[in-house]
Amino acid sequence: MVMETHDGVLTKETVKIQFIMQLTRSKTNKVIAGVCGGLEKSTGINAWLFRLVFFFGSGFWIYILMWALIKEEQ
């Protein structure tokens, strides 16, 4: 789904909204809840890098929040 403004130009805000709307938790690439696998699918960045940030960085509570708010892929 591509979001465009009334004049047909994509803005930074519409790109951010599009990214958030497409974000899902992975059913196949998961260790706990699939949050990092879903981020890998959306961004192309290896899921293990997200796992390192979430569990060895300061992102543990962000991970828990994303687990609660992001729906699982179908």
MOPAC internal coordinates of N, CA, C and O (Angstrom, degrees):
PM7 1SCF
backbone

  N    0.0000 0     0.00 0     0.00 0    0    0    0
  C    1.4458 1     0.00 0     0.00 0    1    0    0
  C    1.5221 1   108.50 1     0.00 0    2    1    0
  O    1.2310 1   120.73 1   -58.18 1    3    2    1
  N    1.3188 1   116.21 1   121.82 1    3    2    1
  C    1.4538 1   121.85 1   179.05 1    5    3    2
  C    1.5165 1   108.23 1  -105.38 1    6    5    3
  O    1.2310 1   120.99 1   -52.90 1    7    6    5
  N    1.3133 1   115.71 1   127.10 1    7    6    5
  C    1.4604 1   120.29 1   179.57 1    9    7    6
  C    1.5187 1   108.99 1  -100.33 1   10    9    7
  O    1.2310 1   120.76 1   -48.50 1   11   10    9
  N    1.3045 1   116.15 1   131.50 1   11   10    9
  C    1.4536 1   121.08 1   178.44 1   13   11   10
  C    1.5234 1   109.49 1  -127.85 1   14   13   11
  O    1.2310 1   121.33 1   -23.46 1   15   14   13
  N    1.3150 1   115.07 1   156.54 1   15   14   13
  C    1.4491 1   119.42 1   175.45 1   17   15   14
  C    1.5245 1   108.76 1   -81.20 1   18   17   15
  O    1.2310 1   120.64 1    -2.15 1   19   18   17
  N    1.3092 1   116.37 1   177.85 1   19   18   17
  C    1.4646 1   120.31 1  -178.00 1   21   19   18
  C    1.5209 1   112.42 1   -61.49 1   22   21   19
  O    1.2310 1   119.45 1   154.35 1   23   22   21
  N    1.3263 1   118.65 1   -25.65 1   23   22   21
  C    1.4625 1   120.71 1   179.19 1   25   23   22
  C    1.5250 1   112.41 1   -96.82 1   26   25   23
  O    1.2310 1   119.90 1  -172.41 1   27   26   25
  N    1.3495 1   117.79 1     7.59 1   27   26   25
  C    1.4610 1   121.71 1   174.74 1   29   27   26
  C    1.5168 1   114.88 1    84.22 1   30   29   27
  O    1.2310 1   119.57 1  -171.37 1   31   30   29
  N    1.3243 1   118.43 1     8.63 1   31   30   29
  C    1.4575 1   121.97 1  -177.34 1   33   31   30
  C    1.5260 1   109.25 1  -103.87 1   34   33   31
  O    1.2310 1   120.83 1   -50.80 1   35   34   33
  N    1.3321 1   116.01 1   129.20 1   35   34   33
  C    1.4598 1   120.13 1   175.58 1   37   35   34
  C    1.5254 1   109.32 1   -75.46 1   38   37   35
  O    1.2310 1   120.61 1   -44.72 1   39   38   37
  N    1.3066 1   116.43 1   135.28 1   39   38   37
  C    1.4571 1   120.75 1   176.94 1   41   39   38
  C    1.5269 1   108.63 1  -111.05 1   42   41   39
  O    1.2310 1   120.49 1   -10.74 1   43   42   41
  N    1.3139 1   116.67 1   169.26 1   43   42   41
  C    1.4629 1   121.14 1   177.81 1   45   43   42
  C    1.5202 1   110.71 1   -60.12 1   46   45   43
  O    1.2310 1   120.59 1   141.74 1   47   46   45
  N    1.3207 1   116.49 1   -38.26 1   47   46   45
  C    1.4585 1   120.53 1  -178.71 1   49   47   46
  C    1.5289 1   111.13 1   -65.80 1   50   49   47
  O    1.2310 1   120.19 1   137.61 1   51   50   49
  N    1.3389 1   117.25 1   -42.39 1   51   50   49
  C    1.4647 1   119.07 1  -179.34 1   53   51   50
  C    1.5187 1   110.96 1   -69.68 1   54   53   51
  O    1.2310 1   119.74 1   146.98 1   55   54   53
  N    1.3221 1   118.10 1   -33.02 1   55   54   53
  C    1.4624 1   121.00 1   176.54 1   57   55   54
  C    1.5234 1   109.98 1   -66.46 1   58   57   55
  O    1.2310 1   119.74 1   138.04 1   59   58   57
  N    1.3454 1   118.10 1   -41.96 1   59   58   57
  C    1.4638 1   121.51 1   177.63 1   61   59   58
  C    1.5174 1   110.77 1   -63.01 1   62   61   59
  O    1.2310 1   120.15 1   135.78 1   63   62   61
  N    1.3212 1   117.32 1   -44.22 1   63   62   61
  C    1.4602 1   121.17 1   179.46 1   65   63   62
  C    1.5173 1   110.36 1   -63.23 1   66   65   63
  O    1.2310 1   120.36 1   137.94 1   67   66   65
  N    1.3342 1   116.91 1   -42.06 1   67   66   65
  C    1.4650 1   120.96 1   178.96 1   69   67   66
  C    1.5232 1   110.51 1   -61.54 1   70   69   67
  O    1.2310 1   119.65 1   137.35 1   71   70   69
  N    1.3309 1   118.28 1   -42.65 1   71   70   69
  C    1.4567 1   122.10 1   178.59 1   73   71   70
  C    1.5234 1   111.34 1   -61.29 1   74   73   71
  O    1.2310 1   120.59 1   134.24 1   75   74   73
  N    1.3225 1   116.48 1   -45.76 1   75   74   73
  C    1.4661 1   121.01 1  -178.79 1   77   75   74
  C    1.5149 1   111.13 1   -65.35 1   78   77   75
  O    1.2310 1   119.99 1   140.53 1   79   78   77
  N    1.3294 1   117.62 1   -39.47 1   79   78   77
  C    1.4608 1   120.70 1  -178.75 1   81   79   78
  C    1.5296 1   111.75 1   -68.22 1   82   81   79
  O    1.2310 1   119.82 1   150.37 1   83   82   81
  N    1.3284 1   117.96 1   -29.63 1   83   82   81
  C    1.4591 1   121.66 1  -178.76 1   85   83   82
  C    1.5204 1   112.91 1   -87.24 1   86   85   83
  O    1.2310 1   119.54 1   170.06 1   87   86   85
  N    1.3075 1   118.48 1    -9.94 1   87   86   85
  C    1.4554 1   122.57 1  -176.25 1   89   87   86
  C    1.5270 1   110.72 1   -72.08 1   90   89   87
  O    1.2310 1   120.79 1   -56.13 1   91   90   89
  N    1.3352 1   116.10 1   123.87 1   91   90   89
  C    1.4590 1   122.11 1   176.60 1   93   91   90
  C    1.5197 1   108.78 1  -135.70 1   94   93   91
  O    1.2310 1   120.77 1   -18.90 1   95   94   93
  N    1.3418 1   116.13 1   161.10 1   95   94   93
  C    1.4600 1   120.72 1   174.49 1   97   95   94
  C    1.5230 1   108.38 1   -84.35 1   98   97   95
  O    1.2310 1   120.27 1   -41.08 1   99   98   97
  N    1.3188 1   117.09 1   138.92 1   99   98   97
  C    1.4578 1   122.70 1  -177.46 1  101   99   98
  C    1.5253 1   111.36 1   -77.60 1  102  101   99
  O    1.2310 1   120.84 1   -40.74 1  103  102  101
  N    1.3356 1   116.01 1   139.26 1  103  102  101
  C    1.4670 1   120.81 1   173.97 1  105  103  102
  C    1.5222 1   111.08 1   -86.07 1  106  105  103
  O    1.2310 1   120.18 1   152.25 1  107  106  105
  N    1.3265 1   117.26 1   -27.75 1  107  106  105
  C    1.4671 1   120.82 1  -173.38 1  109  107  106
  C    1.5255 1   113.48 1  -100.42 1  110  109  107
  O    1.2310 1   119.64 1   141.97 1  111  110  109
  N    1.3159 1   118.30 1   -38.03 1  111  110  109
  C    1.4660 1   122.10 1  -177.37 1  113  111  110
  C    1.5222 1   108.49 1  -102.06 1  114  113  111
  O    1.2310 1   121.12 1  -104.21 1  115  114  113
  N    1.3430 1   115.46 1    75.79 1  115  114  113
  C    1.4573 1   118.01 1  -178.24 1  117  115  114
  C    1.5122 1   111.09 1  -142.01 1  118  117  115
  O    1.2310 1   121.40 1   -30.76 1  119  118  117
  N    1.3304 1   114.93 1   149.24 1  119  118  117
  C    1.4552 1   122.69 1   173.31 1  121  119  118
  C    1.5263 1   108.63 1  -108.01 1  122  121  119
  O    1.2310 1   120.57 1   135.82 1  123  122  121
  N    1.3312 1   116.52 1   -44.18 1  123  122  121
  C    1.4646 1   120.96 1   178.17 1  125  123  122
  C    1.5309 1   109.89 1  -116.78 1  126  125  123
  O    1.2310 1   120.35 1   112.30 1  127  126  125
  N    1.3249 1   116.94 1   -67.70 1  127  126  125
  C    1.4658 1   119.82 1  -173.77 1  129  127  126
  C    1.5217 1   114.32 1  -124.71 1  130  129  127
  O    1.2310 1   119.44 1   175.11 1  131  130  129
  N    1.3207 1   118.68 1    -4.89 1  131  130  129
  C    1.4555 1   121.08 1   178.70 1  133  131  130
  C    1.5133 1   115.01 1    88.74 1  134  133  131
  O    1.2310 1   119.91 1  -173.42 1  135  134  133
  N    1.3252 1   117.77 1     6.58 1  135  134  133
  C    1.4612 1   120.97 1  -179.75 1  137  135  134
  C    1.5264 1   110.69 1   -63.00 1  138  137  135
  O    1.2310 1   120.01 1   130.92 1  139  138  137
  N    1.3100 1   117.58 1   -49.08 1  139  138  137
  C    1.4695 1   121.55 1  -177.50 1  141  139  138
  C    1.5294 1   111.33 1   -67.40 1  142  141  139
  O    1.2310 1   120.16 1   142.83 1  143  142  141
  N    1.3281 1   117.30 1   -37.17 1  143  142  141
  C    1.4660 1   121.01 1   176.03 1  145  143  142
  C    1.5175 1   111.29 1   -64.10 1  146  145  143
  O    1.2310 1   120.43 1   141.63 1  147  146  145
  N    1.3202 1   116.78 1   -38.37 1  147  146  145
  C    1.4585 1   120.65 1   176.33 1  149  147  146
  C    1.5163 1   112.60 1   -66.89 1  150  149  147
  O    1.2310 1   120.80 1   141.10 1  151  150  149
  N    1.3275 1   116.08 1   -38.90 1  151  150  149
  C    1.4646 1   119.85 1   176.26 1  153  151  150
  C    1.5251 1   110.75 1   -65.16 1  154  153  151
  O    1.2310 1   120.30 1   141.89 1  155  154  153
  N    1.3350 1   117.03 1   -38.11 1  155  154  153
  C    1.4620 1   120.22 1   177.30 1  157  155  154
  C    1.5234 1   110.34 1   -61.92 1  158  157  155
  O    1.2310 1   120.27 1   135.38 1  159  158  157
  N    1.3167 1   117.08 1   -44.62 1  159  158  157
  C    1.4603 1   121.29 1  -179.85 1  161  159  158
  C    1.5285 1   111.22 1   -62.25 1  162  161  159
  O    1.2310 1   120.24 1   141.90 1  163  162  161
  N    1.3163 1   117.15 1   -38.10 1  163  162  161
  C    1.4700 1   121.35 1  -177.64 1  165  163  162
  C    1.5207 1   113.39 1   -78.89 1  166  165  163
  O    1.2310 1   120.23 1   145.87 1  167  166  165
  N    1.3380 1   117.16 1   -34.13 1  167  166  165
  C    1.4707 1   119.76 1  -173.96 1  169  167  166
  C    1.5170 1   114.24 1  -107.50 1  170  169  167
  O    1.2310 1   119.85 1   157.12 1  171  170  169
  N    1.3302 1   117.89 1   -22.88 1  171  170  169
  C    1.4562 1   120.94 1  -175.95 1  173  171  170
  C    1.5196 1   113.11 1    85.31 1  174  173  171
  O    1.2310 1   120.22 1  -178.60 1  175  174  173
  N    1.3193 1   117.19 1     1.40 1  175  174  173
  C    1.4712 1   122.10 1   178.90 1  177  175  174
  C    1.5260 1   107.87 1   -89.88 1  178  177  175
  O    1.2310 1   120.19 1   -43.94 1  179  178  177
  N    1.3235 1   117.24 1   136.06 1  179  178  177
  C    1.4542 1   122.83 1  -176.70 1  181  179  178
  C    1.5239 1   111.63 1   -53.02 1  182  181  179
  O    1.2310 1   121.03 1   -45.92 1  183  182  181
  N    1.3458 1   115.63 1   134.08 1  183  182  181
  C    1.4655 1   121.63 1  -177.59 1  185  183  182
  C    1.5246 1   112.15 1   -60.75 1  186  185  183
  O    1.2310 1   119.66 1   148.86 1  187  186  185
  N    1.3268 1   118.26 1   -31.14 1  187  186  185
  C    1.4643 1   120.11 1  -179.09 1  189  187  186
  C    1.5288 1   111.84 1   -66.00 1  190  189  187
  O    1.2310 1   120.10 1   151.24 1  191  190  189
  N    1.3263 1   117.42 1   -28.76 1  191  190  189
  C    1.4679 1   118.88 1   175.20 1  193  191  190
  C    1.5278 1   110.57 1   -66.84 1  194  193  191
  O    1.2310 1   120.61 1   139.38 1  195  194  193
  N    1.3249 1   116.44 1   -40.62 1  195  194  193
  C    1.4691 1   119.44 1   176.12 1  197  195  194
  C    1.5243 1   110.40 1   -64.51 1  198  197  195
  O    1.2310 1   120.48 1   140.04 1  199  198  197
  N    1.3244 1   116.68 1   -39.96 1  199  198  197
  C    1.4738 1   119.82 1  -179.99 1  201  199  198
  C    1.5239 1   111.36 1   -62.44 1  202  201  199
  O    1.2310 1   120.72 1   139.22 1  203  202  201
  N    1.3248 1   116.22 1   -40.78 1  203  202  201
  C    1.4681 1   119.86 1   177.77 1  205  203  202
  C    1.5251 1   111.01 1   -61.87 1  206  205  203
  O    1.2310 1   120.50 1   136.47 1  207  206  205
  N    1.3191 1   116.66 1   -43.53 1  207  206  205
  C    1.4607 1   120.66 1  -179.35 1  209  207  206
  C    1.5258 1   110.77 1   -66.01 1  210  209  207
  O    1.2310 1   120.64 1   134.63 1  211  210  209
  N    1.3265 1   116.37 1   -45.37 1  211  210  209
  C    1.4610 1   119.59 1  -176.62 1  213  211  210
  C    1.5218 1   112.97 1   -67.80 1  214  213  211
  O    1.2310 1   119.84 1   140.74 1  215  214  213
  N    1.3110 1   117.91 1   -39.26 1  215  214  213
  C    1.4616 1   118.84 1  -171.96 1  217  215  214
  C    1.5189 1   114.83 1  -101.92 1  218  217  215
  O    1.2310 1   120.17 1   159.14 1  219  218  217
  N    1.3265 1   117.28 1   -20.86 1  219  218  217
  C    1.4563 1   118.58 1   177.53 1  221  219  218
  C    1.5205 1   111.38 1  -113.30 1  222  221  219
  O    1.2310 1   120.67 1   174.68 1  223  222  221
  N    1.3066 1   116.33 1    -5.32 1  223  222  221
  C    1.4579 1   121.88 1   176.16 1  225  223  222
  C    1.5126 1   109.26 1  -104.04 1  226  225  223
  O    1.2310 1   121.40 1    30.76 1  227  226  225
  N    1.2868 1   114.93 1  -149.24 1  227  226  225
  C    1.4649 1   119.40 1  -177.10 1  229  227  226
  C    1.5229 1   112.37 1  -103.43 1  230  229  227
  O    1.2310 1   119.92 1  -160.39 1  231  230  229
  N    1.3290 1   117.75 1    19.61 1  231  230  229
  C    1.4490 1   120.33 1  -172.90 1  233  231  230
  C    1.5072 1   116.83 1  -100.62 1  234  233  231
  O    1.2310 1   119.41 1  -166.18 1  235  234  233
  N    1.3354 1   118.73 1    13.82 1  235  234  233
  C    1.4648 1   120.43 1  -176.49 1  237  235  234
  C    1.5213 1   112.15 1   -57.35 1  238  237  235
  O    1.2310 1   119.85 1   133.50 1  239  238  237
  N    1.3358 1   117.88 1   -46.50 1  239  238  237
  C    1.4644 1   120.97 1  -177.68 1  241  239  238
  C    1.5240 1   111.23 1   -71.26 1  242  241  239
  O    1.2310 1   120.39 1   149.95 1  243  242  241
  N    1.3184 1   116.86 1   -30.05 1  243  242  241
  C    1.4689 1   119.83 1   175.10 1  245  243  242
  C    1.5287 1   109.42 1   -65.68 1  246  245  243
  O    1.2310 1   120.44 1   139.26 1  247  246  245
  N    1.3363 1   116.77 1   -40.74 1  247  246  245
  C    1.4619 1   120.94 1   177.33 1  249  247  246
  C    1.5238 1   110.58 1   -59.64 1  250  249  247
  O    1.2310 1   120.10 1   133.24 1  251  250  249
  N    1.3239 1   117.41 1   -46.76 1  251  250  249
  C    1.4644 1   122.03 1   179.77 1  253  251  250
  C    1.5301 1   110.02 1   -60.38 1  254  253  251
  O    1.2310 1   120.19 1   136.90 1  255  254  253
  N    1.3141 1   117.23 1   -43.10 1  255  254  253
  C    1.4601 1   121.42 1   178.71 1  257  255  254
  C    1.5318 1   111.13 1   -63.47 1  258  257  255
  O    1.2310 1   120.41 1   136.19 1  259  258  257
  N    1.3286 1   116.82 1   -43.81 1  259  258  257
  C    1.4633 1   120.55 1   178.96 1  261  259  258
  C    1.5278 1   110.50 1   -64.87 1  262  261  259
  O    1.2310 1   119.95 1   141.77 1  263  262  261
  N    1.3156 1   117.70 1   -38.23 1  263  262  261
  C    1.4624 1   122.08 1   177.14 1  265  263  262
  C    1.5267 1   110.18 1   -58.42 1  266  265  263
  O    1.2310 1   120.88 1   139.06 1  267  266  265
  N    1.3104 1   115.93 1   -40.94 1  267  266  265
  C    1.4593 1   120.48 1  -178.06 1  269  267  266
  C    1.5306 1   112.80 1   -75.09 1  270  269  267
  O    1.2310 1   119.81 1   146.57 1  271  270  269
  N    1.3210 1   117.97 1   -33.43 1  271  270  269
  C    1.4644 1   121.07 1  -171.64 1  273  271  270
  C    1.5238 1   115.85 1   -96.68 1  274  273  271
  O    1.2310 1   120.07 1   152.77 1  275  274  273
  N    1.3307 1   117.47 1   -27.23 1  275  274  273
  C    1.4664 1   120.44 1  -175.67 1  277  275  274
  C    1.5159 1   109.80 1   -91.47 1  278  277  275
  O    1.2310 1   120.86 1   -50.32 1  279  278  277
  N    1.3191 1   115.97 1   129.68 1  279  278  277
  C    1.4562 1   120.07 1  -179.41 1  281  279  278
  C    1.5312 1   110.86 1   -76.26 1  282  281  279
  O    1.2310 1   120.78 1   -25.28 1  283  282  281
  N    1.3212 1   116.11 1   154.72 1  283  282  281
  C    1.4615 1   121.85 1   178.69 1  285  283  282
  C    1.5267 1   109.51 1   -78.91 1  286  285  283
  O    1.2310 1   120.59 1   -35.77 1  287  286  285
  N    1.3363 1   116.48 1   144.23 1  287  286  285
  C    1.4579 1   119.48 1   179.52 1  289  287  286
  C    1.5315 1   110.15 1   -64.23 1  290  289  287
  O    1.2310 1   121.16 1   -23.96 1  291  290  289
  N    1.3146 1   115.38 1   156.04 1  291  290  289
  C    1.4670 1   119.90 1  -177.49 1  293  291  290
  C    1.4980 1   112.57 1   -95.37 1  294  293  291
  O    1.2310 1   120.10 1   180.00 1  295  294  293

